[in-house]
């Protein structure tokens, strides 16, 4: 029996309002909250997420989470079972960091699978204050989602707050 392909879905909206098994957080390496998606997830999810992140820092990630890595916590008050925190790379015109951005998606998907997730919601990692060009970020994200196959995951949802991000991901999905 062949594995059913994973559905890739685009949603324009707020990732903190998604009802999924896993929400992926575009975290900073401190794991202690920040701006953008990271801040929104910590605010909406409540103090439980921050407390778990503090415990992770105290036990395994004393220097913070490395770029391209992923780690899971509970989801606090979010409509999800877990939050997977991943640290995207800062864009550089001088150095190709696309493998690190791809790793964010791959490691998050692998961890979601380990957690038994059927549905996972991603933001557009690194395309905000980290400066990654939208079209390139969308292409890498969609390619990583397409390359992933297998149960239990059945849906990868890209939740895009701004119209320009939605349009870039739509082009990548159609391409």
Secondary structure, 3 states (H helix, E strand, C coil): CCCCCCEEEEEECCHHHCCCCEEEEEECCCCCCCCHHHHHHHHHHCHHHHHHHHHHHHHCCCCCCCCCCEEEEECCCCCCCEEEEEECCCCCCCCCCHHHHHHHHHHHHHHHHHCCCCEEEECCCCCCCCCCCHHHHHHHHHHHHHHCCCCCCCEEEEEECCHHHHHHHHHHHHC
